[in-house]
Amino acid sequence: MSLAADWRAARPPVAGLHLDSAACSRQSFAALAAAAAHARHEAEVGGYVAAEAAAPALEAGLAAFGALTGMAGADTVFTTGSLNALDLLLSGWPGRRTLACLPGEYGPNLAVMAANGFQRRELPVDGAGRLLIDEAAAVLATDPPDLVHLTAIGSHRGVVQPLREMAPVCRVAGVPLVVDAAQALGQVDCAVGAAAVYSSSRKWLAGPRGAGALAVTPELADRLRPRLPPGLGDVDVAARVGFSVALGEHLAAGPAAVRARLAELGTLTRQVLEAAPGWRVVEPVDEPSAITTLAPTNGADPVAVRARLIAEHRIVTTAAGIERAPGELTTPVLRISPHVDTVAEDLAVLAAALA
Ligand SMILES: *Cc1c(COP(=O)(O)O)cnc(C)c1O
């Protein structure tokens, strides 16, 4: 069977059209069953005994996350999501706290940076919000910040940042590169030699909500001074078990094949929506991500359109307000984010519903 058919057959049937994977993908039967079985096991033998029994599955999940980020499983930890990972990292940062990030940085990340007392400067970008590597290298050479934070794909725009090119630039400048891979993991190769990479379970990896992971090189981990001792507080072990299964399924499907299919779908989506009256496709048509954003050209309200698409057509999309990227968005956008099982006919249905 094809990747698309396999992916679709591995999940409950979809009600309508799910074009919202950048927010939350559809979980597989296997991931759902593993989390449910763990919760049941907690009821049978006790939550702490069940957690011990789940240790090998969780270790496999961390090893998979390590493989996808170019790190060892031993250098990765589970989190409750991407923001939690960023907070863990920044709250333990040693010494001076300055960072450089994109003007289009994710709004909630800006709040975490500010809450941890980081001073922020912006990296140079082109008109699409894409990092300019040579200019960035010059900035890092003259006045290096304490870390570079690169959100490899934003929440508000499907532009793929030059992550692979930036990693050696940071290495040469001696500045740790921290990668927000919440949208990038699954869509682009994130094993590029960064100092830290974090991501979420529920987005392109299609795991449960409320889980994520953070990978940190031993060199950086040794320097961090965690604000709280590790392992404090309760965790959703069932979600981590489900995420581990989802990571394993992603590796089994073939990360390169998934990335290629998602890139192809992004192009297809933009081609289909290019002519949508009242909307402008923000990304270049061949941008290698499955995120397409539509900016209204005639006063349409993405929040109202999203609600109408669900109510009248059972099509799920995202309305992204300017708070998602306050330094870059000037108007709310409608975000279309299909996963690998989407076919051309689905996108034609969306185009017709939008019109
Ligand atoms: C969703 C998202 C986050 C936050 O992830 P959570 O798991 O909800 O904490 C961070 N960065 C980007 C780019 C995102 O899209």
Ligand as a Chemical Component Dictionary entry (heavy atoms), coordinates in Angstrom:
data_LIG
# 
_chem_comp.id                   LIG 
_chem_comp.type                 NON-POLYMER 
_chem_comp.pdbx_formal_charge   0 
_chem_comp.three_letter_code    LIG 
# 
loop_
_chem_comp_atom.comp_id 
_chem_comp_atom.atom_id 
_chem_comp_atom.alt_atom_id 
_chem_comp_atom.type_symbol 
_chem_comp_atom.charge 
_chem_comp_atom.model_Cartn_x 
_chem_comp_atom.model_Cartn_y 
_chem_comp_atom.model_Cartn_z 
_chem_comp_atom.pdbx_ordinal 
LIG C1 C1 C 0 2.627 24.703 18.726 1  
LIG C2 C2 C 0 3.910 25.443 18.734 2  
LIG C3 C3 C 0 4.625 25.629 19.920 3  
LIG C4 C4 C 0 4.082 25.245 21.260 4  
LIG O1 O1 O 0 3.936 23.881 21.397 5  
LIG P1 P1 P 0 3.155 23.275 22.669 6  
LIG O2 O2 O 0 3.394 21.812 22.554 7  
LIG O3 O3 O 0 1.720 23.680 22.499 8  
LIG O4 O4 O 0 3.754 23.869 23.879 9  
LIG C5 C5 C 0 5.862 26.231 19.838 10 
LIG N1 N1 N 0 6.368 26.646 18.672 11 
LIG C6 C6 C 0 5.705 26.507 17.513 12 
LIG C7 C7 C 0 6.323 26.988 16.254 13 
LIG C8 C8 C 0 4.446 25.902 17.501 14 
LIG O5 O5 O 0 3.774 25.770 16.358 15 
# 
loop_
_chem_comp_bond.comp_id 
_chem_comp_bond.atom_id_1 
_chem_comp_bond.atom_id_2 
_chem_comp_bond.value_order 
_chem_comp_bond.pdbx_ordinal 
LIG C1 C2 SING 1  
LIG C2 C3 SING 2  
LIG C2 C8 DOUB 3  
LIG C3 C4 SING 4  
LIG C3 C5 DOUB 5  
LIG C4 O1 SING 6  
LIG O1 P1 SING 7  
LIG P1 O2 DOUB 8  
LIG P1 O3 SING 9  
LIG P1 O4 SING 10 
LIG C5 N1 SING 11 
LIG N1 C6 DOUB 12 
LIG C6 C7 SING 13 
LIG C6 C8 SING 14 
LIG C8 O5 SING 15 
# 
